[in-house]
Amino acid sequence: MSAPAPSAPDLTGLRTLPAQVWGAVRLVPLVRDAPVEDLRLGARAYDAAAGLVETGPREAYFSYVPHGFVATWTKDGSPAASYGTRLSADRDLTPTEAMPLRIHRRLARREAKDRLRFLPLHLALEGYLALHFNGPSIAWEEWSQRAIRNGLSPRAEQAYAGAAVDGLAEALRVFEIHPGQCGVLLYTADALAAAFVVPHPDDYRALHATLLQDLYGDLVYHYAMLMPPVPEFRAELGGTRIRSLADLRAAASQQEAQWAEFHDGTMAAGLLREAYAWQSVYRLGRFTLSRFLPAFRPHRENHIGEAITDERGRIAYLKTFRLSESQIRRGHLLDRLAAHDWHLADTAADFGITEAALALRLENAGFGNLLRQDVLDCYRRQRRVGQG
C-alpha cells in the first residue's frame, strides 16, 4: 500500500490533563471530548505468551505475544460495540514440562468484513526488524556470502515486559482513570517511554491494564529502576486576583492550559514534533491501520509505532515504542548503507570516517557477520596500525 507523507501523529481531538506521579513513573492522561463511536478496540487473550508469527510464506519470527487487539468498525459511522474483551477466572499456574507456543497467522488478519485482529506493537516492531532486511542491494566484494544470500536474517532485539518496569504495576493500580480518558503518555524519569491511545473511553478502561503486558526498551527499564522519584507539577492558585469561585475556576483552567502547552510542546516534543515515514498496512472502512519509523537521528528521541487514523489523518489508535541508543545506531547505519547502495567507501565518506572505522562500527552494532571475515580482519589490523 502507498506510504503517507512523513508527518507527526495528529492528536487532534485529544486533550492533555495534569499528570499523575508514582515514584519515577509519570502518567499523562489524554481525554476525548467526542469519542470515536464507529471504531472500537478489544483485547483477545491468548493461552500462550510465546508466539511464532508468520509474516510471509517463508518468513516468521519468534516473540512475546501476550494478547491481540480486535478492531471493529461500521461503514455508516454508527456506533460500534467493543469485540473480544473477556473476563477469566484464575487459571492453573502449575508448571508444565513444555513451554506452550501459539502460531499467529500474519500480524493483521481480517476475521469478518467489519473486524480485524492484529498484534499490538508488533506491527511497529516488525517494521523496525524488517528495516533493509534483505541486506546488500549490490554484491560488493566486502560483503559475505551469508549477507548476500540471507540478508540480516536472523535478526533479534531485546525488550522488557511492562511487569518488569519498576513501579509501573503500582502506578496503573492507583492512578485515576478520568471520565472520557482515551489514552495516556507514559514517562519514566520524565523520559517518554510510550504513548497509548484508543478510540473510546470504554476501550481504554478495558485495555488500561494491558500496559503491563506491553514491551519497553532498556532505557525505560533502567530509568524506572535507577532514577529517583520525579517531582509533581503543582499549580499555584493563590493571590489577590481570586475573589470568587468563578475566579478560582478561571485560574484552574488557565493552569491546566499552561500545563498542556508545556507538556505537548516540551515533554512530548520528541514524539509529537518529529516527522516519521509511514506505511499503510490495512484499510478498515474510513480508517487506515499504519506503522511508522523515525529518521534514526543519534542522541535524540526516536520512537517507532503503529496507528489507526481516520480519513483526515487524526489518530484513533496509537501505540509507540521508544528505541534505545543502540537500536537507533543500528537503524541509522542501515539507512546510510542503503542510501549508498551498501558501498562501504561511499558510506564511510558520508560519515566522515575511514572504511576501517565504519567496518568496526558495523561490528560493534552487531552486523560484523555481514562482512567477509578476511575483510573484517584486515580492517582491524588497519585500525590497530592507525592507533599505534
QUIHU-V739916 format. One record per residue. N is the residue number from 1. RES is the residue in one letter. PHI is phi in whole degrees, -180 to 180 (NA if undefined). OMEGA is omega in radians with two decimals (* if undefined). NEAR is the number of other ideal C-beta (glycine too) atoms within 12 Angstrom. Layout:
N/RES/PHI/OMEGA/NEAR ; N/RES/PHI/OMEGA/NEAR
This chain:
1/M/NA/-3.08/14 ; 2/S/-70/-3.13/11 ; 3/A/-99/3.06/18 ; 4/P/-62/3.11/24 ; 5/A/-63/3.14/15 ; 6/P/-56/-3.14/16 ; 7/S/-163/3.09/21 ; 8/A/-89/3.06/31 ; 9/P/-59/-3.11/43 ; 10/D/-98/-3.11/24 ; 11/L/-96/3.08/33 ; 12/T/-57/-3.11/22 ; 13/G/97/3.11/25 ; 14/L/-111/3.12/40 ; 15/R/-109/3.12/28 ; 16/T/-90/3.09/35 ; 17/L/-104/3.13/34 ; 18/P/-56/-3.05/29 ; 19/A/-76/3.00/35 ; 20/Q/-120/-2.98/28 ; 21/V/-120/2.99/27 ; 22/W/-141/-3.09/27 ; 23/G/62/3.13/29 ; 24/A/-90/-3.10/31 ; 25/V/-97/3.05/42 ; 26/R/-125/3.08/37 ; 27/L/-111/3.12/43 ; 28/V/-112/-3.10/42 ; 29/P/-72/3.03/35 ; 30/L/-121/-3.11/38 ; 31/V/-120/3.05/30 ; 32/R/-110/3.00/32 ; 33/D/-74/3.12/16 ; 34/A/-132/-3.12/18 ; 35/P/-62/3.02/30 ; 36/V/-80/-3.01/42 ; 37/E/-88/-3.02/25 ; 38/D/-98/3.00/28 ; 39/L/-139/-3.13/44 ; 40/R/-132/3.13/40 ; 41/L/-121/3.04/48 ; 42/G/-139/-3.14/35 ; 43/A/-98/3.01/35 ; 44/R/-118/-3.13/33 ; 45/A/-76/3.10/25 ; 46/Y/-112/-3.10/27 ; 47/D/-80/3.12/19 ; 48/A/-142/-3.14/22 ; 49/A/-79/3.09/22 ; 50/A/-86/-3.07/20 ; 51/G/-140/2.99/27 ; 52/L/-106/-3.05/22 ; 53/V/-105/3.12/32 ; 54/E/-86/-3.13/23 ; 55/T/-105/3.13/28 ; 56/G/-168/-3.11/15 ; 57/P/-56/-3.13/8 ; 58/R/-128/-3.10/8 ; 59/E/-127/3.11/21 ; 60/A/-158/3.03/22 ; 61/Y/-142/-3.13/30 ; 62/F/-104/-3.08/24 ; 63/S/-158/3.02/32 ; 64/Y/-83/-3.12/34 ; 65/V/-132/-3.04/37 ; 66/P/-74/-3.10/31 ; 67/H/-163/3.02/36 ; 68/G/-120/3.03/38 ; 69/F/-107/3.09/47 ; 70/V/-116/3.12/37 ; 71/A/-99/3.09/48 ; 72/T/-122/-3.10/37 ; 73/W/-141/3.09/39 ; 74/T/-121/-3.10/24 ; 75/K/-80/-3.05/16 ; 76/D/-97/3.12/12 ; 77/G/82/3.12/16 ; 78/S/-74/-3.11/15 ; 79/P/-59/3.11/18 ; 80/A/-120/3.10/31 ; 81/A/-94/3.10/23 ; 82/S/-65/-3.09/32 ; 83/Y/-125/2.93/28 ; 84/G/104/3.13/27 ; 85/T/-73/-3.13/29 ; 86/R/-148/3.04/15 ; 87/L/-104/-3.13/9 ; 88/S/-137/3.09/13 ; 89/A/-75/3.10/6 ; 90/D/-58/-3.13/7 ; 91/R/-99/3.12/11 ; 92/D/-69/-3.10/9 ; 93/L/-98/3.13/6 ; 94/T/-62/-3.13/7 ; 95/P/-58/3.07/8 ; 96/T/-111/-3.09/12 ; 97/E/-72/-3.10/6 ; 98/A/-121/3.08/8 ; 99/M/-79/-3.14/15 ; 100/P/-67/-3.12/17 ; 101/L/-134/3.11/20 ; 102/R/-115/3.10/25 ; 103/I/-100/-3.12/19 ; 104/H/-106/3.13/32 ; 105/R/-85/3.08/21 ; 106/R/73/3.13/26 ; 107/L/-72/3.11/37 ; 108/A/-131/-3.06/34 ; 109/R/-135/3.13/25 ; 110/R/-74/-3.13/23 ; 111/E/-107/3.08/21 ; 112/A/-159/-3.07/15 ; 113/K/-65/-3.13/13 ; 114/D/-126/-3.09/25 ; 115/R/-146/-3.13/30 ; 116/L/-131/3.03/37 ; 117/R/-100/3.08/33 ; 118/F/-140/-3.09/41 ; 119/L/-96/-3.05/43 ; 120/P/-61/-3.14/45 ; 121/L/75/-3.11/44 ; 122/H/-74/3.01/41 ; 123/L/-60/3.14/43 ; 124/A/-68/-3.10/42 ; 125/L/-66/3.12/38 ; 126/E/-66/3.08/36 ; 127/G/-62/3.10/33 ; 128/Y/-72/-3.12/43 ; 129/L/-65/-3.12/37 ; 130/A/-86/-3.11/29 ; 131/L/-61/-3.13/35 ; 132/H/51/-3.00/32 ; 133/F/-63/-3.08/25 ; 134/N/-74/3.06/21 ; 135/G/80/-3.04/31 ; 136/P/-55/3.10/34 ; 137/S/-81/3.07/20 ; 138/I/-130/-3.06/19 ; 139/A/-81/3.05/17 ; 140/W/-64/-3.00/25 ; 141/E/-66/-3.11/19 ; 142/E/-74/-3.02/33 ; 143/W/-85/-3.13/33 ; 144/S/-73/3.08/26 ; 145/Q/-64/3.10/18 ; 146/R/-62/3.12/20 ; 147/A/-65/-3.13/33 ; 148/I/-67/-3.07/22 ; 149/R/-80/-2.96/15 ; 150/N/-111/-3.09/20 ; 151/G/64/-3.09/29 ; 152/L/-94/-3.14/36 ; 153/S/-84/-0.10/23 ; 154/P/-81/3.10/16 ; 155/R/-131/-3.05/31 ; 156/A/-136/3.02/16 ; 157/E/-135/-3.10/32 ; 158/Q/-110/3.08/22 ; 159/A/-147/3.14/33 ; 160/Y/-114/3.02/31 ; 161/A/-71/-3.11/25 ; 162/G/-57/3.13/36 ; 163/A/-63/-3.14/24 ; 164/A/-89/-3.13/24 ; 165/V/-81/-3.01/40 ; 166/D/-59/3.07/26 ; 167/G/88/-3.06/36 ; 168/L/-69/-3.12/39 ; 169/A/-61/-3.13/23 ; 170/E/-68/3.13/21 ; 171/A/-62/3.14/34 ; 172/L/-65/-3.13/29 ; 173/R/-74/-3.01/18 ; 174/V/-97/-3.07/16 ; 175/F/-70/3.12/29 ; 176/E/-78/2.97/20 ; 177/I/-96/-3.03/28 ; 178/H/-79/2.98/25 ; 179/P/-58/-3.13/17 ; 180/G/82/-3.10/23 ; 181/Q/-68/-3.13/34 ; 182/C/-126/-3.12/43 ; 183/G/-177/-3.13/46 ; 184/V/-157/2.95/44 ; 185/L/-109/-3.04/42 ; 186/L/-105/3.12/49 ; 187/Y/-121/2.90/39 ; 188/T/-124/-3.04/39 ; 189/A/52/3.12/29 ; 190/D/61/2.92/31 ; 191/A/-99/-3.09/33 ; 192/L/-64/-3.09/41 ; 193/A/-94/-3.04/48 ; 194/A/-164/2.99/46 ; 195/A/-120/3.14/45 ; 196/F/-140/-3.11/45 ; 197/V/-135/3.09/47 ; 198/V/-130/-3.05/43 ; 199/P/-73/-2.90/42 ; 200/H/-135/3.11/35 ; 201/P/-58/3.11/31 ; 202/D/-64/3.08/28 ; 203/D/-64/-3.11/39 ; 204/Y/-65/3.13/39 ; 205/R/-61/3.14/26 ; 206/A/-74/-3.01/30 ; 207/L/-108/-3.11/40 ; 208/H/-52/-3.07/34 ; 209/A/-72/-3.13/27 ; 210/T/-68/3.06/33 ; 211/L/-60/3.08/40 ; 212/L/-71/-3.11/28 ; 213/Q/-97/3.13/34 ; 214/D/-72/3.12/44 ; 215/L/-102/-3.13/39 ; 216/Y/-135/-3.11/43 ; 217/G/-75/-3.08/40 ; 218/D/-67/3.10/27 ; 219/L/-61/3.13/33 ; 220/V/-63/-3.12/41 ; 221/Y/-61/-3.08/31 ; 222/H/-72/3.09/22 ; 223/Y/-62/-3.13/33 ; 224/A/-65/-3.07/38 ; 225/M/-84/-2.95/22 ; 226/L/-105/-3.02/19 ; 227/M/-87/3.13/23 ; 228/P/-72/3.10/15 ; 229/P/-58/3.13/20 ; 230/V/-89/-3.12/26 ; 231/P/-77/3.00/13 ; 232/E/-86/3.05/16 ; 233/F/-93/-3.08/23 ; 234/R/-97/3.14/12 ; 235/A/-82/3.08/20 ; 236/E/-107/-3.05/13 ; 237/L/-110/-3.11/19 ; 238/G/-76/3.10/13 ; 239/G/122/-3.08/11 ; 240/T/-76/-3.10/7 ; 241/R/-71/-3.08/14 ; 242/I/-93/-3.10/18 ; 243/R/-123/-3.11/12 ; 244/S/-155/3.08/10 ; 245/L/-63/3.11/11 ; 246/A/-64/3.09/12 ; 247/D/-64/3.13/17 ; 248/L/-65/3.12/18 ; 249/R/-64/3.14/14 ; 250/A/-66/3.13/17 ; 251/A/-67/3.10/23 ; 252/A/-64/3.12/20 ; 253/S/-64/3.12/19 ; 254/Q/-64/3.12/19 ; 255/Q/-64/3.10/23 ; 256/E/-62/3.14/24 ; 257/A/-66/3.13/19 ; 258/Q/-67/3.09/21 ; 259/W/-62/-3.13/27 ; 260/A/-61/3.13/29 ; 261/E/-65/3.12/17 ; 262/F/-65/-3.12/20 ; 263/H/-62/-3.05/32 ; 264/D/-67/-3.08/29 ; 265/G/-91/-3.08/16 ; 266/T/-121/-3.05/19 ; 267/M/-65/-3.09/30 ; 268/A/-100/-3.07/39 ; 269/A/-62/3.14/19 ; 270/G/-63/3.07/32 ; 271/L/-102/-2.95/43 ; 272/L/-89/-3.10/34 ; 273/R/-112/3.14/21 ; 274/E/-107/3.09/27 ; 275/A/-95/-3.10/20 ; 276/Y/-127/3.02/36 ; 277/A/-91/-3.05/27 ; 278/W/-100/3.04/33 ; 279/Q/-132/3.11/29 ; 280/S/-72/-3.09/26 ; 281/V/-113/-3.04/35 ; 282/Y/-157/3.04/28 ; 283/R/-98/3.12/24 ; 284/L/-127/-3.06/41 ; 285/G/64/3.13/28 ; 286/R/-83/-3.12/22 ; 287/F/-107/3.11/36 ; 288/T/-133/3.03/35 ; 289/L/-90/-3.07/41 ; 290/S/-137/2.96/41 ; 291/R/-130/-3.09/45 ; 292/F/-143/3.13/41 ; 293/L/-124/3.13/39 ; 294/P/-83/3.11/37 ; 295/A/-84/3.14/24 ; 296/F/54/3.09/34 ; 297/R/-95/-3.11/22 ; 298/P/-60/3.08/24 ; 299/H/64/3.05/11 ; 300/R/-136/3.05/21 ; 301/E/-64/3.05/35 ; 302/N/-137/-3.13/37 ; 303/H/-122/2.90/49 ; 304/I/-106/-3.10/47 ; 305/G/-172/3.09/44 ; 306/E/-138/-3.04/46 ; 307/A/-153/2.89/48 ; 308/I/-115/-3.10/44 ; 309/T/-119/3.09/37 ; 310/D/-87/-3.06/28 ; 311/E/-66/3.10/17 ; 312/R/-98/3.14/15 ; 313/G/86/-3.13/24 ; 314/R/-82/-3.04/27 ; 315/I/-74/2.95/41 ; 316/A/-103/3.09/45 ; 317/Y/-137/3.14/47 ; 318/L/-151/3.01/43 ; 319/K/-146/-3.06/46 ; 320/T/-128/3.12/49 ; 321/F/-138/3.14/45 ; 322/R/-86/3.14/41 ; 323/L/-78/3.03/44 ; 324/S/-79/-3.14/30 ; 325/E/-63/3.12/23 ; 326/S/-67/3.09/23 ; 327/Q/-68/3.08/34 ; 328/I/-64/-3.14/32 ; 329/R/-62/3.13/26 ; 330/R/-63/3.11/32 ; 331/G/-64/3.13/36 ; 332/H/-64/3.12/33 ; 333/L/-60/-3.11/38 ; 334/L/-65/3.12/36 ; 335/D/-62/-3.10/27 ; 336/R/-70/3.07/33 ; 337/L/-62/-3.13/41 ; 338/A/-64/3.13/26 ; 339/A/-64/3.14/18 ; 340/H/-111/3.11/24 ; 341/D/54/3.08/20 ; 342/W/62/3.08/34 ; 343/H/-89/-3.02/24 ; 344/L/-62/-3.08/38 ; 345/A/-63/-3.14/22 ; 346/D/-66/3.13/20 ; 347/T/-67/3.11/31 ; 348/A/-61/3.10/25 ; 349/A/-63/3.11/16 ; 350/D/-63/3.11/21 ; 351/F/-79/-3.08/25 ; 352/G/77/-3.13/10 ; 353/I/-131/3.11/22 ; 354/T/-82/3.07/21 ; 355/E/-61/3.13/28 ; 356/A/-62/3.14/28 ; 357/A/-65/3.11/24 ; 358/L/-66/3.13/37 ; 359/A/-61/3.12/37 ; 360/L/-71/3.05/30 ; 361/R/-66/3.06/32 ; 362/L/-64/3.13/38 ; 363/E/-64/3.14/23 ; 364/N/-65/3.13/18 ; 365/A/-84/3.13/29 ; 366/G/94/-3.12/21 ; 367/F/-109/-3.10/35 ; 368/G/-61/-3.12/26 ; 369/N/-72/3.06/24 ; 370/L/-76/-3.13/39 ; 371/L/-94/3.03/36 ; 372/R/-62/-3.06/24 ; 373/Q/-62/-3.13/20 ; 374/D/-68/3.11/14 ; 375/V/-69/3.12/28 ; 376/L/-64/3.10/30 ; 377/D/-63/3.12/18 ; 378/C/-63/3.12/21 ; 379/Y/-64/3.10/30 ; 380/R/-63/3.13/22 ; 381/R/-65/3.11/17 ; 382/Q/-60/3.13/20 ; 383/R/-66/-3.14/23 ; 384/R/-66/3.10/13 ; 385/V/-62/3.14/12 ; 386/G/-64/3.12/15 ; 387/Q/-75/3.13/12 ; 388/G/-74/*/7
